Each structure stands twice: as C-alpha cells, then as structure tokens.
Amino acid sequence: VRVNVFSRISVLGEVRSIDFFLVAPDRPISELIMAAGGPTQLSKLDELEVRRNRRVVLTPKQSRQALREGRTIEE
C-alpha cells in the first residue's frame, strides 16, 4: 500500500488563480506559486509572506531565502 499525503494550502495575493491547492509537502514553495498560475505582473515576490493560522511562519526576508534555496512546503 502506498499513501500520498497532501496539504491543503490557500494561496492569496498577486497570483493568477487565488484558491486552495492540494500539494505534496515535499514540493518546493515555488511550485505552489506556479500551481496558482504563477505570479502576476503586479506581484512582488520579494514581499512574500508565509502564514499558518494567522501566525507569520516566514517573513519576506526568510521567504526570499527559502525560494533561493528551493525549500519545500514542509520545511
């Protein structure tokens, strides 16, 4: 038996498709942005903030580092 676990994540802001997405936790954060249709022309990825239950998990500075390093959603 093989089990695939997915996380339901909301993507808001300047992306082409604001919605909830089911993603594997081992996928890079950048893939989540692309699952939402990618950034719009007005997006400012250097201001990306990651929150969980209204608590900031990654500040914009930490998010920039995470994107550069290819960190995953679970990281």
Secondary structure, 3 states (H helix, E strand, C coil): CCCCCCEEEEECCCECCCEEEEECCCCEHHHHHHHCCCECCCCCHHHCCEEECCEEEECHHHHHHHHHHCCECCC
